Amino acid sequence: MKRLFYLGCAACLLALAVWSGAAEQEPAPWITDEEAALPDKKNADNPRPSGGEPVDLPAAAARKAMAGPIIFVEAPDENRPYNGRIDIHIRFEKNPTGEPVDMRSLKVIYLKLFDIDITGRVRPYIKENAIDATRIKFPKGNHKVKIQIKDREQMESSRVIRIKVRG
């Protein structure tokens, strides 16, 4: 009888741990398979001079042109293909000519035919002036995510991050 009591208590504790979130949880995906299957937006991150063809700006030139916070993408590496699990480390620093970063202004947009705001999915991973996420699941394919941030004077910076996932 005592053995049954102890087994019952152990089962209750395990159920309570799972229900309360104490058990290790799988990080939620930032992008669903359905969203990844949507058609891409044409020229999502290439500016067009009045009516002309898209222009590819070097990343360094694009960053220097921003008046808002400086966006440092430490991970992911845009030149490396991933296998579905991705570490994302992005820092935001005050522009030397600007004001402090306003993290409340952060927007993270998944660029598809229609922009999908995934900021709410990213918010749990914001730590001070950074996004720090490990092992985030991404569907197979090529993804473009736009990061937008402002400083306290509402000066904005943005950057498009490309992520390649093999599957």
C-alpha atoms as a printed R data frame, in Angstrom:
    type eleno elety resid chain resno      x      y       z
1   ATOM     1    CA   MET     A     1  0.000  0.000   0.000
2   ATOM     2    CA   LYS     A     2  2.837  2.399   0.878
3   ATOM     3    CA   ARG     A     3  4.464  1.655  -2.492
4   ATOM     4    CA   LEU     A     4  1.271  2.673  -4.323
5   ATOM     5    CA   PHE     A     5  1.088  5.867  -2.259
6   ATOM     6    CA   TYR     A     6  4.685  6.809  -3.143
7   ATOM     7    CA   LEU     A     7  4.130  6.019  -6.832
8   ATOM     8    CA   GLY     A     8  1.006  8.181  -6.805
9   ATOM     9    CA   CYS     A     9  2.887 11.057  -5.161
10  ATOM    10    CA   ALA     A    10  5.718 10.805  -7.695
11  ATOM    11    CA   ALA     A    11  3.225 10.871 -10.579
12  ATOM    12    CA   CYS     A    12  1.506 13.923  -9.085
13  ATOM    13    CA   LEU     A    13  4.833 15.766  -8.670
14  ATOM    14    CA   LEU     A    14  5.837 14.989 -12.259
15  ATOM    15    CA   ALA     A    15  2.461 16.192 -13.555
16  ATOM    16    CA   LEU     A    16  2.750 19.360 -11.475
17  ATOM    17    CA   ALA     A    17  6.273 20.043 -12.788
18  ATOM    18    CA   VAL     A    18  5.123 19.659 -16.407
19  ATOM    19    CA   TRP     A    19  1.988 21.751 -15.844
20  ATOM    20    CA   SER     A    20  3.890 24.545 -14.093
21  ATOM    21    CA   GLY     A    21  6.549 24.705 -16.791
22  ATOM    22    CA   ALA     A    22  9.291 23.448 -14.484
23  ATOM    23    CA   ALA     A    23 10.137 20.702 -16.968
24  ATOM    24    CA   GLU     A    24 12.445 21.796 -19.790
25  ATOM    25    CA   GLN     A    25 10.375 23.168 -22.649
26  ATOM    26    CA   GLU     A    26 11.153 23.258 -26.333
27  ATOM    27    CA   PRO     A    27 11.734 26.864 -27.496
28  ATOM    28    CA   ALA     A    28  8.735 28.038 -29.517
29  ATOM    29    CA   PRO     A    29  9.410 28.567 -33.246
30  ATOM    30    CA   TRP     A    30  9.553 32.166 -34.379
31  ATOM    31    CA   ILE     A    31  8.267 31.236 -37.838
32  ATOM    32    CA   THR     A    32  5.689 28.546 -38.530
33  ATOM    33    CA   ASP     A    33  5.821 26.112 -41.440
34  ATOM    34    CA   GLU     A    34  2.701 27.799 -42.865
35  ATOM    35    CA   GLU     A    35  4.338 31.243 -42.759
36  ATOM    36    CA   ALA     A    36  7.530 29.920 -44.355
37  ATOM    37    CA   ALA     A    37  5.454 28.478 -47.225
38  ATOM    38    CA   LEU     A    38  4.017 31.921 -48.123
39  ATOM    39    CA   PRO     A    39  5.357 33.584 -51.279
40  ATOM    40    CA   ASP     A    40  8.315 35.935 -50.899
41  ATOM    41    CA   LYS     A    41  8.083 39.689 -51.260
42  ATOM    42    CA   LYS     A    42  9.938 40.960 -54.317
43  ATOM    43    CA   ASN     A    43 12.985 43.125 -53.474
44  ATOM    44    CA   ALA     A    44 12.110 43.161 -49.777
45  ATOM    45    CA   ASP     A    45 15.339 44.750 -48.671
46  ATOM    46    CA   ASN     A    46 16.683 46.581 -51.724
47  ATOM    47    CA   PRO     A    47 15.944 50.297 -51.901
48  ATOM    48    CA   ARG     A    48 14.870 51.658 -55.298
49  ATOM    49    CA   PRO     A    49 16.003 55.005 -56.535
50  ATOM    50    CA   SER     A    50 13.002 56.819 -58.004
51  ATOM    51    CA   GLY     A    51 11.554 54.240 -60.383
52  ATOM    52    CA   GLY     A    52 14.877 52.511 -61.050
53  ATOM    53    CA   GLU     A    53 16.297 49.070 -60.421
54  ATOM    54    CA   PRO     A    54 17.017 47.834 -56.866
55  ATOM    55    CA   VAL     A    55 20.356 48.912 -55.447
56  ATOM    56    CA   ASP     A    56 22.514 46.640 -53.268
57  ATOM    57    CA   LEU     A    57 24.181 48.713 -50.568
58  ATOM    58    CA   PRO     A    58 27.142 47.180 -48.781
59  ATOM    59    CA   ALA     A    59 26.191 46.340 -45.188
60  ATOM    60    CA   ALA     A    60 28.771 48.761 -43.764
61  ATOM    61    CA   ALA     A    61 27.446 51.646 -45.884
62  ATOM    62    CA   ALA     A    62 23.849 50.849 -44.938
63  ATOM    63    CA   ARG     A    63 24.759 50.800 -41.211
64  ATOM    64    CA   LYS     A    64 26.627 54.118 -41.402
65  ATOM    65    CA   ALA     A    65 23.634 55.765 -43.102
66  ATOM    66    CA   MET     A    66 21.371 54.950 -40.129
67  ATOM    67    CA   ALA     A    67 20.789 57.764 -37.642
68  ATOM    68    CA   GLY     A    68 19.232 55.501 -35.021
69  ATOM    69    CA   PRO     A    69 20.797 52.785 -32.871
70  ATOM    70    CA   ILE     A    70 23.561 50.582 -34.275
71  ATOM    71    CA   ILE     A    71 22.465 46.977 -34.900
72  ATOM    72    CA   PHE     A    72 25.167 44.320 -34.416
73  ATOM    73    CA   VAL     A    73 24.241 40.822 -35.639
74  ATOM    74    CA   GLU     A    74 26.596 38.413 -33.883
75  ATOM    75    CA   ALA     A    75 24.535 35.353 -34.897
76  ATOM    76    CA   PRO     A    76 23.236 33.959 -37.177
77  ATOM    77    CA   ASP     A    77 25.908 34.076 -39.864
78  ATOM    78    CA   GLU     A    78 24.149 34.966 -43.131
79  ATOM    79    CA   ASN     A    79 26.748 33.021 -45.149
80  ATOM    80    CA   ARG     A    80 26.244 29.753 -43.308
81  ATOM    81    CA   PRO     A    81 23.394 27.289 -43.897
82  ATOM    82    CA   TYR     A    82 21.772 25.919 -40.727
83  ATOM    83    CA   ASN     A    83 20.007 22.666 -39.909
84  ATOM    84    CA   GLY     A    84 16.814 23.998 -38.323
85  ATOM    85    CA   ARG     A    85 18.111 25.122 -34.906
86  ATOM    86    CA   ILE     A    86 19.589 28.599 -34.798
87  ATOM    87    CA   ASP     A    87 21.227 30.753 -32.153
88  ATOM    88    CA   ILE     A    88 20.322 34.418 -32.511
89  ATOM    89    CA   HIS     A    89 22.397 37.128 -30.836
90  ATOM    90    CA   ILE     A    90 21.700 40.731 -31.855
91  ATOM    91    CA   ARG     A    91 22.956 43.753 -29.893
92  ATOM    92    CA   PHE     A    92 21.668 47.303 -30.096
93  ATOM    93    CA   GLU     A    93 23.966 50.177 -29.184
94  ATOM    94    CA   LYS     A    94 23.525 53.902 -28.948
95  ATOM    95    CA   ASN     A    95 24.612 55.709 -32.078
96  ATOM    96    CA   PRO     A    96 27.487 58.064 -31.139
97  ATOM    97    CA   THR     A    97 25.438 60.973 -32.521
98  ATOM    98    CA   GLY     A    98 22.127 59.816 -31.075
99  ATOM    99    CA   GLU     A    99 20.235 59.042 -27.908
100 ATOM   100    CA   PRO     A   100 20.012 55.777 -25.888
101 ATOM   101    CA   VAL     A   101 18.245 52.780 -27.440
102 ATOM   102    CA   ASP     A   102 14.484 52.451 -26.815
103 ATOM   103    CA   MET     A   103 13.939 48.669 -26.645
104 ATOM   104    CA   ARG     A   104 10.159 49.210 -26.451
105 ATOM   105    CA   SER     A   105 10.315 50.360 -30.080
106 ATOM   106    CA   LEU     A   106 11.800 47.051 -31.316
107 ATOM   107    CA   LYS     A   107  9.946 45.443 -34.211
108 ATOM   108    CA   VAL     A   108 10.851 42.114 -35.777
109 ATOM   109    CA   ILE     A   109  9.171 41.510 -39.129
110 ATOM   110    CA   TYR     A   110  9.217 38.285 -41.160
111 ATOM   111    CA   LEU     A   111  9.381 39.452 -44.777
112 ATOM   112    CA   LYS     A   112  6.967 37.552 -46.968
113 ATOM   113    CA   LEU     A   113  4.442 38.747 -49.547
114 ATOM   114    CA   PHE     A   114  2.671 40.280 -46.544
115 ATOM   115    CA   ASP     A   115  4.864 41.367 -43.641
116 ATOM   116    CA   ILE     A   116  4.351 39.242 -40.516
117 ATOM   117    CA   ASP     A   117  5.097 40.939 -37.204
118 ATOM   118    CA   ILE     A   118  6.832 38.339 -34.995
119 ATOM   119    CA   THR     A   119  7.914 40.808 -32.298
120 ATOM   120    CA   GLY     A   120  5.700 39.130 -29.686
121 ATOM   121    CA   ARG     A   121  7.413 35.783 -30.327
122 ATOM   122    CA   VAL     A   122 10.837 37.412 -29.907
123 ATOM   123    CA   ARG     A   123 10.077 39.486 -26.773
124 ATOM   124    CA   PRO     A   124 10.787 36.652 -24.265
125 ATOM   125    CA   TYR     A   125 14.375 36.597 -25.586
126 ATOM   126    CA   ILE     A   126 15.113 40.309 -25.052
127 ATOM   127    CA   LYS     A   127 17.759 40.863 -22.392
128 ATOM   128    CA   GLU     A   128 18.690 44.495 -21.755
129 ATOM   129    CA   ASN     A   129 19.759 45.934 -25.169
130 ATOM   130    CA   ALA     A   130 19.947 42.610 -27.001
131 ATOM   131    CA   ILE     A   131 18.068 39.652 -28.418
132 ATOM   132    CA   ASP     A   132 19.661 36.501 -27.008
133 ATOM   133    CA   ALA     A   133 18.045 33.251 -28.142
134 ATOM   134    CA   THR     A   134 19.433 29.742 -28.484
135 ATOM   135    CA   ARG     A   135 18.229 26.771 -30.487
136 ATOM   136    CA   ILE     A   136 15.263 28.537 -32.085
137 ATOM   137    CA   LYS     A   137 13.537 26.281 -34.600
138 ATOM   138    CA   PHE     A   138 13.269 27.609 -38.167
139 ATOM   139    CA   PRO     A   139 11.541 25.828 -41.065
140 ATOM   140    CA   LYS     A   140 13.523 24.716 -44.099
141 ATOM   141    CA   GLY     A   141 14.122 27.476 -46.667
142 ATOM   142    CA   ASN     A   142 15.533 30.960 -47.078
143 ATOM   143    CA   HIS     A   143 14.195 33.503 -44.611
144 ATOM   144    CA   LYS     A   144 14.442 37.280 -44.369
145 ATOM   145    CA   VAL     A   145 13.782 38.986 -41.058
146 ATOM   146    CA   LYS     A   146 13.783 42.758 -40.687
147 ATOM   147    CA   ILE     A   147 14.875 44.264 -37.378
148 ATOM   148    CA   GLN     A   148 13.690 47.835 -36.666
149 ATOM   149    CA   ILE     A   149 14.675 49.844 -33.592
150 ATOM   150    CA   LYS     A   150 14.501 53.489 -32.501
151 ATOM   151    CA   ASP     A   151 16.333 55.606 -29.993
152 ATOM   152    CA   ARG     A   152 14.641 57.854 -27.436
153 ATOM   153    CA   GLU     A   153 14.481 60.672 -30.011
154 ATOM   154    CA   GLN     A   154 12.612 58.334 -32.425
155 ATOM   155    CA   MET     A   155 15.565 58.049 -34.839
156 ATOM   156    CA   GLU     A   156 15.159 54.646 -36.483
157 ATOM   157    CA   SER     A   157 17.543 52.022 -37.800
158 ATOM   158    CA   SER     A   158 16.701 48.794 -39.558
159 ATOM   159    CA   ARG     A   159 18.520 45.783 -40.892
160 ATOM   160    CA   VAL     A   160 17.459 42.720 -42.860
161 ATOM   161    CA   ILE     A   161 18.903 39.406 -41.745
162 ATOM   162    CA   ARG     A   162 18.987 36.450 -44.123
163 ATOM   163    CA   ILE     A   163 18.807 32.941 -42.665
164 ATOM   164    CA   LYS     A   164 19.324 29.777 -44.747
165 ATOM   165    CA   VAL     A   165 17.935 26.525 -43.343
166 ATOM   166    CA   ARG     A   166 18.630 23.174 -45.011
167 ATOM   167    CA   GLY     A   167 16.124 21.206 -43.005
